[in-house]
């Protein structure tokens, strides 16, 4: 939902903040772990019902979550493991913060929210937290699964930055229920959008390979993958396996990282 220009501008600002720390020997993955610890602290504050302080911490944790990626760029220390490690801990961080709300709801039979007109506040909050958590996981899973298949999938309304801002605003202005309603509905809408996006993208090659074309003499020809053969000289490269360069996969787990969801 945030424009690419806004995201790039925020990354530039965060990189300027982090660059002086790059010379202190702090690794990106260390910042990723610190971000997880900060999320745990945020969840504890929210579980105590201190929503104003919790909202400020949610915003700070969301900004801090960008520090590891900025540090990786500043130190030119991006690694495959760092990207994986950061995305994995992001899922823990988001679910831990939502668990803080769930813990609060379980220990508060009567929840005061001047913006929420319905009864059974406790039950509503438990249900909404659960649906919002499922939705946030499905948004991230849909993107990760698509990229695992070699497809780009960044469509949808509520990526992680938008979810962080909505939850933080709900905590700050005392409209936690409505923030959870928005998260519960539109995070799942975003997951469905990504499913539809991947469906459309994967249909395109089928349409091209099984489509019809017309030759110059006016006759219709069927185009199938099975009808296309590469003509190779007899005996050429017979019995030889293609040369595949070896890939070094061992990576120290705390050498650097990339902060991308």
C-alpha positions as CSV (number, residue, x, y, z in Angstrom):
1,X,0.0,0.0,0.0
2,X,2.9,2.4,0.7
3,X,4.4,3.7,-2.5
4,X,7.8,2.5,-3.7
5,X,9.0,6.1,-3.4
6,X,8.1,6.3,0.3
7,X,9.7,2.9,1.0
8,X,12.9,3.9,-0.7
9,X,13.0,7.2,1.2
10,X,12.5,5.5,4.5
11,X,15.3,3.0,3.7
12,X,17.6,5.9,2.8
13,X,16.9,7.6,6.2
14,X,17.4,4.4,8.1
15,X,20.7,3.7,6.2
16,X,22.0,7.2,7.2
17,X,21.2,6.4,10.9
18,X,22.8,3.0,10.8
19,X,25.9,3.9,8.8
20,X,27.8,5.3,11.9
21,X,27.2,2.0,13.7
22,X,28.7,0.0,10.9
23,X,32.2,0.7,12.1
24,X,31.5,-0.7,15.6
25,X,31.5,-4.3,14.5
26,X,27.8,-4.9,14.9
27,X,26.5,-7.5,12.5
28,X,23.1,-7.3,10.8
29,X,22.0,-10.6,12.3
30,X,22.8,-9.2,15.8
31,X,20.4,-6.4,15.1
32,X,17.8,-9.0,13.9
33,X,18.1,-10.8,17.3
34,X,17.8,-7.4,19.2
35,X,14.7,-6.7,17.2
36,X,13.2,-10.0,18.3
37,X,14.0,-9.1,22.0
38,X,12.4,-5.7,21.5
39,X,9.3,-7.4,20.2
40,X,9.1,-9.6,23.3
41,X,9.4,-6.5,25.5
42,X,6.6,-4.8,23.4
43,X,4.4,-7.8,23.9
44,X,4.9,-7.7,27.7
45,X,4.0,-4.1,27.8
46,X,0.8,-4.7,25.7
47,X,-0.1,-7.6,27.9
48,X,-0.2,-5.3,30.9
49,X,-2.7,-3.1,29.1
50,X,-0.3,-0.2,28.6
51,X,-1.5,0.4,25.0
52,X,0.0,3.9,24.6
53,X,3.5,2.7,25.5
54,X,2.9,-0.5,23.5
55,X,1.9,1.5,20.4
56,X,5.1,3.6,20.6
57,X,7.1,0.4,21.0
58,X,5.4,-1.2,18.0
59,X,6.4,1.7,15.8
60,X,9.9,1.7,17.1
61,X,10.2,-2.1,16.7
62,X,8.9,-1.7,13.1
63,X,11.6,0.9,12.4
64,X,14.3,-1.1,14.2
65,X,13.3,-4.1,12.0
66,X,14.8,-2.2,9.1
67,X,18.2,-1.6,10.8
68,X,19.6,-5.1,10.0
69,X,18.9,-4.7,6.3
70,X,20.4,-1.1,6.3
71,X,23.4,-2.4,8.2
72,X,23.9,-5.2,5.6
73,X,23.9,-2.6,2.9
74,X,26.2,-0.2,4.7
75,X,28.7,-3.0,5.4
76,X,28.2,-4.7,2.1
77,X,27.5,-7.9,4.1
78,X,24.3,-9.3,2.6
79,X,24.1,-13.1,2.7
80,X,21.5,-15.6,1.8
81,X,21.3,-16.8,5.4
82,X,20.8,-13.3,6.6
83,X,17.8,-12.8,4.4
84,X,16.3,-16.1,5.6
85,X,17.1,-15.4,9.2
86,X,15.6,-12.0,9.1
87,X,12.3,-13.1,7.5
88,X,12.0,-16.0,9.9
89,X,12.4,-13.9,13.0
90,X,10.0,-11.3,11.5
91,X,7.3,-13.9,11.7
92,X,8.2,-14.6,15.4
93,X,8.2,-10.9,16.2
94,X,4.8,-10.2,14.7
95,X,3.2,-13.3,16.3
96,X,4.7,-12.5,19.7
97,X,3.3,-8.9,19.6
98,X,-0.2,-10.2,18.7
99,X,0.2,-12.8,21.5
100,X,0.6,-9.9,23.9
101,X,-2.9,-8.7,22.9
102,X,-4.2,-12.3,23.2
103,X,-2.7,-12.6,26.7
104,X,-4.3,-9.3,27.7
105,X,-7.7,-10.4,26.4
106,X,-7.5,-13.7,28.3
107,X,-6.9,-11.9,31.6
108,X,-9.4,-9.1,31.1
109,X,-13.0,-10.4,31.0
110,X,-14.3,-6.8,30.6
111,X,-12.3,-4.7,28.1
112,X,-13.0,-1.0,27.8
113,X,-13.0,0.4,24.3
114,X,-15.0,3.5,23.6
115,X,-15.0,2.9,19.9
116,X,-16.3,-0.7,20.0
117,X,-20.1,-0.9,20.1
118,X,-20.5,-4.7,20.5
119,X,-20.8,-6.9,23.6
120,X,-18.6,-9.8,24.6
121,X,-15.4,-7.7,24.1
122,X,-13.1,-10.5,25.3
123,X,-14.4,-13.1,22.8
124,X,-14.2,-10.6,20.0
125,X,-10.6,-9.7,20.7
126,X,-9.6,-13.4,21.0
127,X,-11.2,-14.2,17.6
128,X,-9.8,-11.1,15.9
129,X,-6.3,-11.7,17.2
130,X,-6.4,-15.3,15.9
131,X,-7.7,-14.3,12.4
132,X,-5.2,-11.5,12.2
133,X,-2.4,-13.8,13.1
134,X,-3.4,-16.4,10.5
135,X,-3.8,-13.6,7.8
136,X,-0.3,-12.2,8.5
137,X,1.3,-15.6,8.2
138,X,-0.6,-16.4,5.0
139,X,0.5,-13.1,3.4
140,X,4.2,-13.9,4.1
141,X,3.8,-17.5,3.2
142,X,2.2,-16.7,-0.2
143,X,5.1,-14.4,-1.0
144,X,7.7,-16.9,0.1
145,X,6.1,-19.8,-1.7
146,X,5.8,-17.8,-4.9
147,X,9.4,-16.7,-4.8
148,X,10.4,-20.3,-4.1
149,X,8.8,-21.1,-7.5
150,X,10.7,-18.3,-9.1
151,X,7.8,-15.8,-9.2
152,X,7.7,-12.3,-7.9
153,X,4.7,-11.6,-5.5
154,X,4.6,-8.2,-3.9
155,X,1.0,-7.4,-4.6
156,X,-1.7,-6.7,-2.0
157,X,-2.9,-4.1,0.5
158,X,-1.3,-5.1,3.8
159,X,2.4,-6.1,3.7
160,X,4.2,-6.0,7.0
161,X,5.0,-2.3,7.1
162,X,1.3,-1.5,6.7
163,X,0.3,-4.0,9.4
164,X,2.8,-2.5,11.8
165,X,1.4,1.0,11.3
166,X,-2.2,0.0,11.6
167,X,-1.6,-1.9,14.9
168,X,0.5,0.9,16.3
169,X,-2.2,3.5,15.5
170,X,-4.9,1.4,17.0
171,X,-2.9,1.1,20.2
172,X,-2.1,4.8,20.3
173,X,-5.6,6.2,19.8
174,X,-7.4,3.5,21.8
175,X,-9.1,1.8,18.8
176,X,-7.5,-1.6,19.2
177,X,-10.6,-3.6,18.2
178,X,-11.0,-1.7,14.9
179,X,-7.3,-2.1,14.2
180,X,-7.7,-5.8,14.7
181,X,-10.7,-5.8,12.4
182,X,-8.7,-4.2,9.7
183,X,-5.8,-6.6,10.2
184,X,-8.1,-9.6,10.3
185,X,-10.0,-8.7,7.1
186,X,-7.4,-7.1,4.9
187,X,-4.4,-9.3,5.7
188,X,-6.5,-12.3,4.5
189,X,-7.7,-10.2,1.5
190,X,-4.0,-9.6,0.7
191,X,-3.2,-13.3,0.9
192,X,-6.1,-14.0,-1.5
193,X,-4.8,-11.2,-3.8
194,X,-1.5,-12.9,-3.9
195,X,-3.0,-16.3,-4.7
196,X,-4.9,-14.7,-7.6
197,X,-1.8,-12.9,-8.8
198,X,0.2,-16.2,-8.9
199,X,-2.7,-17.9,-10.6
200,X,-2.7,-15.3,-13.4
201,X,1.0,-15.3,-13.8
202,X,1.2,-19.1,-14.0
203,X,-1.7,-19.2,-16.6
204,X,0.3,-17.0,-19.1
205,X,2.8,-19.6,-20.2
206,X,0.0,-22.2,-20.6
207,X,-1.9,-19.8,-22.8
208,X,1.2,-19.2,-24.9
209,X,2.3,-22.8,-25.3
210,X,-1.2,-24.1,-26.0
211,X,-2.4,-21.2,-28.1
212,X,-3.2,-21.2,-31.7
213,X,-1.5,-19.4,-34.5
214,X,-2.1,-19.1,-38.2
215,X,0.5,-19.8,-40.9
216,X,0.9,-17.7,-44.0
217,X,-1.3,-20.1,-46.0
218,X,-4.2,-19.5,-43.7
219,X,-4.2,-22.9,-42.0
220,X,-4.5,-23.0,-38.2
221,X,-1.6,-24.6,-36.3
222,X,-1.6,-25.9,-32.7
223,X,1.4,-24.9,-30.6
224,X,2.4,-27.4,-28.0
225,X,5.5,-27.8,-26.0
226,X,5.7,-31.5,-27.1
227,X,5.8,-30.4,-30.8
228,X,9.1,-28.4,-30.3
229,X,12.3,-30.4,-30.6
230,X,15.8,-29.3,-30.7
231,X,17.8,-30.8,-33.6
232,X,21.1,-32.0,-32.4
233,X,23.8,-33.7,-34.5
234,X,23.8,-37.4,-34.0
235,X,26.4,-38.3,-31.4
236,X,26.9,-34.8,-30.3
237,X,27.7,-34.7,-26.6
238,X,26.5,-38.3,-26.3
239,X,27.0,-39.7,-22.9
240,X,28.2,-36.5,-21.4
241,X,26.7,-34.7,-18.5
242,X,26.5,-30.9,-18.6
243,X,29.1,-29.1,-16.5
244,X,27.5,-27.6,-13.4
245,X,29.6,-25.3,-11.3
246,X,29.6,-26.1,-7.6
247,X,27.9,-23.7,-5.3
248,X,29.4,-22.9,-1.9
249,X,26.5,-23.1,0.6
250,X,28.2,-22.9,3.9
251,X,27.6,-19.5,5.4
252,X,28.5,-18.3,8.9
253,X,25.1,-17.6,10.6
254,X,26.1,-14.2,12.1
255,X,28.1,-12.5,9.4
256,X,25.4,-10.3,7.9
257,X,21.9,-10.2,6.6
258,X,19.3,-8.5,4.5
259,X,16.1,-7.1,5.9
260,X,13.4,-8.0,3.4
261,X,10.1,-9.6,4.0
